[in-house]
Amino acid sequence: MRKLILNTQLSLGDIVCFTAAVRELHAQYPGQFVTDVRTPFPQLWEHNPHITPIADDDPDSEWVECHYDRDAYVSVHKSNQHPIHLVEAYCQDLANQLGLPSLRPQELQGQIVLSRDEYSWMSLPHERFNVQRYWIIVCGGKTDATTKWWVPEYAQQVVNYFRGRIQFVQVGQLGDGHWHADLQGVIDIRGQTDVRQLIRLVHSAAGVLCGITSLVHLAAAVPLPTWQKRPRPCIVTAGGREPRTWYSYQSHRILETVGSLPCCRDGGCWHSYTVSLGGKNERLCERVINGHPKCMQLVRPEAVILEIEKYLESEAVE
């Protein structure tokens, strides 16, 4: 068997999708590989049956650099032309690196594995605030992708509308290149969760409201609690930065504006910044109004409220 050390040093959401490539490798080529990983988020891989510790200096191992942008057809660079998902791009890149004839994903989601104990643990909002049912909300993100941020005033309107019906729990990393708005009327645990705690928080959540961020991929990849009888609800305030096929999952509600504005007429614009930081190739948004991209302003709070109401109204439907 080939011993592989798979290395990718990208963001949390990217690595969640990469877990699918490791799963597919073992499912489609059983008994042919032993795999270990090097990523910034080792807690993602806890309890994963496909991970076997391999030392960096193991003379029999192969070090494989993994990415999603190198294939001539299945990569982020073709995502505006073809229906390509990030999971698929990671799988194709791994197949190319290993010389495999094919590695098409059989499941469109990452693989996060919970231990038996984690299934029975009390959620953080339940333990601290006696809140058993809640939705996760994200309002902000990385400062190197400010075009992904939804308008904070819109998020606050959604929270206010559902006050007394939905308890929102706000998450997000603080500092170190991240920013998240101060929302009122939420359980604020920004900066208080490590990756594993975030996974368990998603596991117990009744739904997720976020932009194009790691929570999109976690909402699809984290196993459901026993009481959840359908795929986990997830509303994505997406705007026009990326084509929906690149990041979306079948049961998610995607609120996008691709095709609505000249800058994203034929696909995602892939611009990153709303304000110049003085660097080169910043990919500045072309339509910033009052500090926010026009495409994100077009994702109105009323649209988000309507999609959440659909989920709520269908909860009792068998």
N, C-alpha and C positions, 0 to 999 in steps of 0.2 A: 504494500500500500504506500502511496505517496504521502509524505508528511508535509503539510502546508502551514505556514504562518501567514495569515491573511491580514494585510495592513491597510487601513484607511483612516485618515485623521480629519474627517469632516464633521459637520454639525450633528446634533442629536437626531433630528429627523432623518437625515441621510443614513445614519447608522442603523436606525430602526428598519429602514427599507433594506439595508445590506443584510440583515439577519435572514431575510427571505432567500437571498442568494445562497447562503450557507445551507439553509434547509433544503433547497432544491438540489444542490450539489449532492447531498447524501441521499436524497430520495430517488434521484434519477441515475446515480452511479453508486449504488450501495456497495460497501466493502472495499472501495477503491481508494478512499482518502481518509487520512487522519488530519483534523483541522484544529488550529488554535488561532486566536485573533489578537491583533494589536489595534485598539481603538481608544478614543478619549473617555469612553463610558463603559468600563468593565461591568458595572452593575446591570447593564442591559442583558448580559450573557449569563447571569446567574441561573443555575438549574437547566441550562441549555444542554440537551443530550449530545449535541454535535461538537462540543468543545472538549478537547483533550489537551492538557497543559504540555507545551513543547518549549524547551529552553531556547533562548535566542541563539546560542552557540551550538545547537544540535547539528552535527555535521551531516546528518541524513535529511534535514529539512530543507524546504524551498521557501524563500521569502517572496510573497506575491503582493505587489502593489495593486490595489483595487480602486476603481473610480467609475464614473457614469458618463464620461464625456469623450471617450476615445474611439468608439465604434463609428464606422462610416455611415451607418444607417440607423442603428438603435442607440441613440445618445441624446443628451439634452440639446445638442445643436440641431437636431432634426425634429424636435418636439413640436414646432409650429407647422411642420409639413406632414407628419405622420402621427397616428395615435399611439404614442409611446409613454409608458409609465416609468417612474424612477426605479421601481422594483425590476422591471424588465431590462432597463439599461445596466443595472448592476449585474444581473444574471448574464447578459450578453458579454459584458466586459470580463467577467470571471471565466466564461467559456473560452473567450479569445486568449486569455492569459494562460490557460491550462491546455489549449489545443483540443478542446472538446467539440464534437460536431454540433451539439445543441445544448442549451440550458434554458428552455422557455419556462417561465413560472407557471406552475399549476394552481397556485393560490395567489391572489392579488392582495397580499398583506404580509407584514413582517411577522416574526415569530418571537413573542415574549412568553416566557414560561414562568408560571407561578408555582411555588412549593405548596404542599398540602396545607401547611400552617398559614400561608399567606391568604388562602381562600377563606379561612375562618377568622382572620384578624379583624378587629374593629377599625373602621376607617378613621383618619385623623379628624375630620369634622365631627364624626360621631363621638370620638373619644374626648375631644376638647370642648365641643359646643353642643353635644347631644343632638346633632343634626344627622339624620340617617339618609335622607334623600336630598341630593344637591346636583347642581350643574356646575361644571368648571367653566370659567371665563378667562380669556387672555386678551389683554388690551395693551399692546406694545410689542416689543421684540428686540431683535439685535439692531444695534446702531449702524451696522453696515448694510442694512436692508430696510431703510425707513419707509420705502414705498409699500411695504407689506402691512404697515400699521393702519388699523381702522381708526376712525375719528372717535376720540374718547367721549365727546358729548353724545354721540350716537349710542355708544355702549352704555352710558349712564341712563339714557332714555329706556333702553331695554330692561335694565335692572329695575328701574322705577316702575315700569309697566307691570312686571311680574312680582312686585313686592307682595308678600303674603301667600304667593302661590309657588314660587321657585326661590330657593336659597342658592345664590350664586357664590362660588368659592373662587377667589381670584388667585392665580398662580403666575409665576414668572421669575426668572433670575434677575437679581438687582446688581448693578455695577458690572464691571468687567465686560464692557461693551454691550450692555443691555439696558433697556428703559421700559417701564410699564407705568401707565397712568394711575393716579389715585382715584379709585372708584368708591362711591359711598353706598352703604347698604349691602355690602358684600362681606363675607368672611375672608379677610385679607391674610393670606399665608405666602405672599411673595417673598422669595428668598429664604423660605423656611423648609424646603424639601430638597433632598438629594434625588438622584435619578430613580432609585428604587422606591422611595417614598412617593414620588410622582407617579410611578407605575401603579402602585397600590391605590393611589387616589383616583386614577383613571378607572381602575378595575371596579370601584364601588360607585362611580358617578352615574347618575341617571342620564346625563347628556354633556356635550361639550360645545362651547361657542368660542371660536378662535379664527385667526387668519391662517395664512399658509405658513405653518410652523410645525414643530415636532408633535404638538398635540393632535394634529390631523392624523399623523401616522400611528401614534400611540392609540388613538381612539379606535382604529381598525385592528391593531395588532394585539392589544392587551385582552386576555380572556374575559368573558362576561361573568358576572355573578350569577348565582343560581336563579335569582328572581327576575333577571332580565331575559325576556322571552323573544327578543328581536335584536338585530344588530344595534350597537350603541348609537343613539342619536348624535349627530355632529353637524353643526351649522358652520360653514366656512365663509367668512367675509373675504373674498378673493380679489375683487377688483379686476384689473387688466394686465397684471404683470406676467402671469404664466398661463399657458393653455391648460384647461381643466384635466385633460388626459394625463398630464405629467404627474399630478399629485392626488387626484381624487379617487374615491372608493365608491362602490356601487350604491350603498345605502346613505351616503352623505348628501346633505343639501348644499350645493355650491352656488353662492351668490357672486356672479362674475359680471364683468363688463366687456369681455373680449368681443370685438365686433361693433361696439357702440361708439368708440372714439377713433379718430384718425390714427392716434399713436399706437393703438392695439387693434387696428382694423382687421389684420390678417393673422393674428395670433398674439401671444404675450409679448409685451415690449421688452421684458427682462431688464428694465431699468432698476437701479438699486437705491439711489439717493434723492431726497427732496431738497437738500441744501448741500452746496459744494463744500468739501473739506480741503480743497486745494490740491488734491492729488490728480493723477492722470487716469484717463479711462474710467471716470466715475459713473458713467451711464446715468446722468441726471434725468429726473422726471421732466417731461416737457410741459406738463400742465399742473403746476402747483398753485393751489388757491387756498389762502389763509393757512398755509403751512401743511396742507394735505393734498395728495394727488387727487385730481378730479375723478378718477375712476373709483377711488375709495369713497368719495363723497356721494357717488351715485348709488352706493350700496346703502340704502336708506334703512333706518331703524324699523320702519314699518314692515319692510320686507323680512327682516330677521324675526320680528314678532310673529308675523304670519306663519313662518316656517316652524317656529317653536310651538305655536298653537296647533298646528297639524299633528305634531308628535303627541302633544298632550291629549288631543281629542281622540287619537287612535289608541291610547293606552288601554282602554277597556274593550276594544274591538278584538274579538277572537276570529 
